[in-house]
Amino acid sequence: MGIIMADFDFLNSIDDNKNNGKAKIDFIGTGEVGGKAHSLIIADEIVSELNSKEKYPSLSIDIPKFTVLRTGVFDDFMQMNDLYKVALSDAEDSRIAHEFQKADLPFEVLKDLRDLISKANQPLAIRSSSLLEDSKFEPFAGIYNTKMLPNNQMDIDIRCRKLYEAVKLVYASTFFKAPKDYMKATKHSIKDEKMAVIIQEVIGRKHDDRFYPDISGVARSYNFYPMGRSKPEEGVVDLAVGLGKTIVDGGMAWTYSPEDPAQSPPYGSVNEMLKNTQNEFWHIRMSEPEEYDPINETEFMLLSNITEAEKDSSISLSASTVSDSGRITPGIGSDGPRIVNFAPVLKLELLPLNDVIKDLLKISAEKFKTPVEIEFAVTTEGEGYDTSGRFGFLQVRPMVVSNENVEISEKEFGDKKNIITSEFVLGNGCSETITDIVFVKPDVFNAKNTKKIAIELEKFNSKLTDQNKKYLLIGFGRWGSSDHWLGIPVNWGQISNVHTIVEAGLENMNVELSQGSHFFHNMTSFGVNYFSVPAYYEHDINWDYLKKLKVISQSENVIHAECKNPLIIKVDGKTGKGIIKP
């Protein structure tokens, strides 16, 4: 049944010693703490080990304090309100969410929650921590809901009500369509799942009616897409201004190698860099929302233009300025277009951010005995080029990296009969089992229709899942991005039975895969191959072959075709090369 925490003596020892310099961790109820909370407890040990070295006096490095509502509370809530009937039905997410909101939380936890909220004086993140979450091979990353609360209402009764609503939304998300679809790709049943809830302070600062960290990031100790002279084992980091939702949802972020932080991504020009820089950021809305909507995950969140962050003086360590001559200068001390490249901290090293990231990756990988992914947020203490601040360690989870030995000869790579040929491939291994291909129609594709395409793909995935058939998926732009102008915004549940994914670049949709996204983490954990075929690449997709295949079914934008014989799919993880041929 995935991760089940039964070592309560260990947990209680943490609770009893929560003032010993480690993170302040509390627990409410009985039962398990779930995968994400378990990872946070390990993360606390990692931070303690790093802090013991006293290497970074300018940064306060910690785990934001949190309370875990254990799974026993979930069990009581479900049973006393008789919710399993609607939860396990095919009802729409909104119906399930509304039924959960009408239900009552167990009376015995209400006082504990009220005590918690009465002492909390900062925004809170209400996060999922299910039994199955954050396991190595089935991480359920980004599948369940997280709710951000400003927690700034004067009336404590209102703040309590908002907390109760957020907890019930996380509970309800256990049974939403995305997790149910995701579950079909695993050996588990949705009936196996139980939900603990993490109530955690948010790292950040208040700017008028906005609250957010100066920097959010996701780092991996293994890089599936090394650039330039970087090596896979050197890792990769994605950084963004504001809340980390920008990164985990596959938005625009700055990507670099922690072993070579001054190296820029391989953009062809300054104009291309300006085009691909972060121009929006997520923050918590500290004012009243436009409408009361307790089943909306982003009820208290807003996506604003990056110019608002500049007005807040919170991008001094994140941005550079482009002069009239095209020169890029770290910082925002002069007028000109901004590029969010984090040069003040990565090149000028005004904060030891990269060194902290490298140390945390190293200690975490040693602790898990496998490559890891970490999430973090950084807030400085003052204005401008402040060189002190707080580094919040938000999450650590194991990664899956295959070590199968695969070789692709030059002859194979250059074979004109290949359907797909790429030297930008994620994954490793060989397969000769796939006969089904689902592809977006190239002749009618339009970026404005990507949301509709995602819905169409979900229907094909559902049919193939029912038939227990894996398939090859081909489309345009970045898969899984929350920005539908960057690619097709599928969630993992909508393509859960896919075997291999192909991303075809277009002139106006030629973006790199976001390695910090939850979509990316689920993909690598399930061992799904990912082929990238950039625009104007010398090896184009063999569309003529695809168009001649037997069509099983089609929709307005998508075709499901079938090959007579299984495809040969080969990916060499050491070189990043891959081929797909008849």
Secondary structure as GFF3:
##gff-version 3
##sequence-region A 1 582
A	DSSP	alpha_helix	8	16	.	.	.	ID=ss1
A	DSSP	beta_strand	25	28	.	.	.	ID=ss2
A	DSSP	alpha_helix	34	51	.	.	.	ID=ss3
A	DSSP	beta_strand	59	62	.	.	.	ID=ss4
A	DSSP	beta_strand	66	69	.	.	.	ID=ss5
A	DSSP	alpha_helix	71	80	.	.	.	ID=ss6
A	DSSP	alpha_helix	84	87	.	.	.	ID=ss7
A	DSSP	alpha_helix	93	102	.	.	.	ID=ss8
A	DSSP	alpha_helix	107	119	.	.	.	ID=ss9
A	DSSP	beta_strand	124	130	.	.	.	ID=ss10
A	DSSP	beta_strand	147	149	.	.	.	ID=ss11
A	DSSP	alpha_helix	156	173	.	.	.	ID=ss12
A	DSSP	alpha_helix	177	184	.	.	.	ID=ss13
A	DSSP	three_ten_helix	190	192	.	.	.	ID=ss14
A	DSSP	beta_strand	195	201	.	.	.	ID=ss15
A	DSSP	beta_strand	205	207	.	.	.	ID=ss16
A	DSSP	beta_strand	210	212	.	.	.	ID=ss17
A	DSSP	beta_strand	215	220	.	.	.	ID=ss18
A	DSSP	three_ten_helix	232	234	.	.	.	ID=ss19
A	DSSP	beta_strand	236	240	.	.	.	ID=ss20
A	DSSP	alpha_helix	245	248	.	.	.	ID=ss21
A	DSSP	beta_strand	254	256	.	.	.	ID=ss22
A	DSSP	alpha_helix	270	275	.	.	.	ID=ss23
A	DSSP	beta_strand	280	285	.	.	.	ID=ss24
A	DSSP	beta_strand	301	305	.	.	.	ID=ss25
A	DSSP	alpha_helix	306	311	.	.	.	ID=ss26
A	DSSP	beta_strand	319	322	.	.	.	ID=ss27
A	DSSP	beta_strand	328	330	.	.	.	ID=ss28
A	DSSP	beta_strand	338	340	.	.	.	ID=ss29
A	DSSP	alpha_helix	343	346	.	.	.	ID=ss30
A	DSSP	alpha_helix	353	368	.	.	.	ID=ss31
A	DSSP	beta_strand	372	380	.	.	.	ID=ss32
A	DSSP	beta_strand	389	398	.	.	.	ID=ss33
A	DSSP	alpha_helix	410	413	.	.	.	ID=ss34
A	DSSP	beta_strand	420	422	.	.	.	ID=ss35
A	DSSP	beta_strand	425	426	.	.	.	ID=ss36
A	DSSP	beta_strand	429	431	.	.	.	ID=ss37
A	DSSP	beta_strand	436	440	.	.	.	ID=ss38
A	DSSP	three_ten_helix	447	449	.	.	.	ID=ss39
A	DSSP	alpha_helix	450	466	.	.	.	ID=ss40
A	DSSP	beta_strand	471	476	.	.	.	ID=ss41
A	DSSP	three_ten_helix	492	495	.	.	.	ID=ss42
A	DSSP	beta_strand	498	504	.	.	.	ID=ss43
A	DSSP	alpha_helix	518	525	.	.	.	ID=ss44
A	DSSP	beta_strand	529	533	.	.	.	ID=ss45
A	DSSP	alpha_helix	543	547	.	.	.	ID=ss46
A	DSSP	beta_strand	550	554	.	.	.	ID=ss47
A	DSSP	beta_strand	558	562	.	.	.	ID=ss48
A	DSSP	beta_strand	568	572	.	.	.	ID=ss49
A	DSSP	beta_strand	577	581	.	.	.	ID=ss50
###
